[in-house]
Amino acid sequence: MAILVLFALFAISIFSFFADAGTSPSSVVAPPAGFTYLGFDLNTYPGDAALPVLRETFSFGGYWLSAPPEAKQNTWVGKRRVMLSQKFGFLILYNGPLSRELKSSGQSGKKGTSEAANAAAAAKKEGFPSHAIIFLDVEEGGRLPANYHTYLRAWVDELARAGYRAGVYCSGMTVDEGNGVTIITADDIRNNIGRRDLAYFAFNDFCPPAPGCTVRQNPPPPSASGISYAAVWQFAQSPRRKDRTTHCAATYDRDGNCYAPGDTTHAWFLDLNSATAPDPSSGRDGAP
């Protein structure tokens, strides 16, 4: 009987602890193996007031260290602290070059080194820890030219020297080169990067395997993109590409964009991502 009483008192104390902490025992249990996390990215910072709304749905958000593609300025500068206050994880991004900007092997290597140094300096200024992964945004698909691979190798090496880790955002979709030859950009990069450590953020919004603009807990894992080694998968883009999304068109809004469930005014059109960690760039001060 005394043992039962002690056990009851212990159970009550545990319950009281979680009640006082504003949580429940079940909320602090680690997610099951294989759990995946939902994230968003967009080029323009949505505003401080948007973050609590987005956090209701998303575990992590994209964060630009440079001006995004086709943009003249970066509106994300100085916003890391407010994202941390909402307990967001990070997907740190830096805009990569176009092939036409890479004129020779020597110039490509120097540009990769220079831009990696700029990315590392920007990451440090924003307060990202030295182990964080910075994903280079490669917008071009298919087989990349040799100069681009030279740039990428220099990018990875310089980030490592600066104390950061390298990642790449690239296509995970098959491109037909003719005569029975196909290529996937992610595989092309992996085959040319050597033994360097590189994290992959693959985009493939073709339905299937992409589920379309669907927002749910435990989204499909990055490996479901068709890139088994991907750490992050962008499975929906705004606006949707009609030629790829015929079979999931109904999941998008009538204007073709993706919106967060709490965005009743449709103020922020989003790309949707899944990752194997709630902080895929390890951009918080502590562990993910």
N, C-alpha and C positions, 0 to 999 in steps of 0.2 A: 504493500500500500504506500509506504514512504517513497519508494522508487517512482510509483505512478504520480504521486503528488509533485515530486521534483521534476519529472518529465513535463507535467502540465505547466508548471511555473516557467520552465525553460522555453516551452512553446509560446507562452504568452509574452515572454520577454522578447523573443525573436519577432513576433508579430508587431509588438509595440515599436521596436527599432525601425522596421520598415515603414510603419505608419508615420512615425515622427520624421522620417527621411523623405516623405512624400512619394514613396514608391511601394512596390510590392515584391515579395520574394521572387515571383515568377519573372519580374521585369529585369532582374539582375542575373538571371541564368544565361550563360553563353548560348548563342544561337547554335542549332544543330549543324553537324558537319555537312558541307555542301550548300549552306545558306548563301544566297547572293543578295546584293544591295542595289537599290535603284538610285540613279543620279541623273542630273540634267546638265546641259551646257547651252550657252547662248553667247553671242558676240558682245552684246551691249549689257552692261550691268543693270539689273532690273530695278534697283533702288533699295534702300535700307528697309523700307516698309514691306517690300515683297518677301524678304527672307523668312520671317515667321510663317508666312503662308506656304512658301515652298518647302520649308522644313517639315511641315505636316506630312509631306509625301516622300521627300527625297533625303537620302543619307549623305550625299556628297554633291558638290557642284563644280563645274568648270571654273577655272581662274586664269585669266590671261596675264602673262608677263610682258607681252608686246601688243601692239595694235593687231587686232584680228585680221583675217583676210579681207581685202578691199576696204578696210577702215583706215582713217587718217589719225585716229587717236585711240588710246586705251582707257576705257572708263572704269576699269577694275582696280586701278592704282589706289592703294591705301585702304582696300576693303577687306583685307584678311582678318583684321581684328573683329569686325562686326560679324563676319561669317563664323569665326570661332565662338563668338558670344551665343550664336544659335546652334552651336555644336555640329556644324557641317564638317564633313571630310572634304578633301580637295582633289581636283583633277587639274594639275598645273600645266598650262599650255603656252607654247611659243610658236609664232608663225614661221614656217619654213619658206625657203626660196622656191621660185619656179625654175624649171629646167633651163629656160632661156637666159636666166641670170648667171648661170654657171658656164663660163666661157672656156675654161681649160682646167686640167687637173690641178695645176699649181694654184690657180686663183680659187678653185673650189675648196681646196684644203685650207687655204688662208681664210676664206669666208666662213667655213664651218668652225674653225678655231675662234675667229673673232665673234661670231654670233653666239657661240656657246658661252664665251666669256661674258658677253652682254647679258645673256639669260641668267647665268649664275649671279652676276652682280645685281640684277633686278630681283631675283629670288631672295638674296640676302637682304636687300633693302626692304622688301616686303615682310621680312621676318620669318621666312621659311627655313626650317632646320636643314643642316648640311646634308642629311641623308635623303632629302626629298627627291622624287622622280619628276623630271621636267619632260613633258611629251612634246616633241617637235611635230608640228602640224604639216603633214605632207598631203597636199590637195590633189596631186596628180595620181592617176591610176595606171595600171599596166606595168610593163617592165621599165624600170628607171634607167636612164643613161649612166654611163660609167662615171661621169663627173658628179652625178648626184650621190653615188655610192662613196666617192672620195669625200664629198662634203659630210656625209653621215658618219663616216669613220672618224673624221676630225672632230665633229660635234660630240660624239661619244667620248673620245679621248680627252678633250678639253674639259668637259663637264666632270669627268672623273678626277682630273687634276685639281679642279675647283672644289671638290668635295661633294658634288651632287651626282645623282644617278640619271641615266638617260633613258628616255622612252620615245616612242614614235607613234603618232596617229596616222594610220594609213588604210588603204582599201584592203578588205578581206574578200573581195569579190573576184570571181574568175573572169579573165579577159581572153577572148579567142584571138590568137595572133595569126590564124590561118594555117592551112596545111596540117591540121590536127594538133597544133601546138597551142597550149594555153598557159597563162601565167597569173599568179595572184601577187599583188604588190608586197604583201606581208612576207610571202615566201621568198620573193626576189630579194628583199632587204635582208632577211635572215640568212640567205645563202651567200651574201656578200659582206656581211658585217664581221666575219671571222669569229673569234672566241670572245668578243666583247659582250659585256652584259647589257642587254637592251630589253626594256619592257614594251609590250605591244598593246596598243589601243586600236582595235580593228573596227572599221565601219562596214556594215552589210545590212542594208535596209530592204533587201529583196524578200518579199513575203511568199512562201516560207524560205528560209528558216525564221526570218524576223516576224515577230508577233504584231507589228504595227504599233500604233500609238496607244498602247495598253499600259495602264499604271496599276501595279499590284505589288504586294509584298512578295519577296523571293522571286524576282523575275528570272527569265531563262539565263543560265550561266554564260559567260563569254565563250566557252568552248562550243556552245551551240551555234555560234556564228559560222562555224566551219573552220575556224582557226583554233586548233586545239591548245596552242600555247598562249593565246590572248589573255591578258589580265583584265581588260576592259572591252566591252562591246557596245558600239553605238548602233542600236537597232531601229531607231526612228529619227528622221530628220524633218525639220520644218523649213520651207514647205515640202510636202511629200513629193517624191518623184513618181509621177503617174505610171511610167513604164515599168517600175519595180514593185508597185504597191497595189496592183489591181485586186489581189485577193485579200487585202486588209484595208481597203479604202474606207470602209465604214467605221474604222477605229479612229480616223482623223476627223477633225472638225470640218464643217462644210467649206471653210475657206482653205482647207488643205494643210492646216497647221496643227501642232500638238500644243495643248495647254494643260497646266496643272489643274487638278480638280477644284482647288480653292480660288482659282483665277476666274472669277465670275464675269469680269469685264474684258477678258481675253487681251490682257496687256502684255504678256510675255510669251511669245511663241518659242518653243523649246525643242532641242534634240534630246533624246532619251538614251540612257546608258545603263548597263549592268556591270557589276564588278564583283570580284571575289572578296573584297575588303571594303569596309565603310569609308576608308580614307585611302583610295588607290594610289595617290602620290606620296603618302606618308607625310603630309604637309602640316600636321598638328605638331605641337611641341613634344608630346609624348608618343607612345605607341598607338597604332591605329585602333 
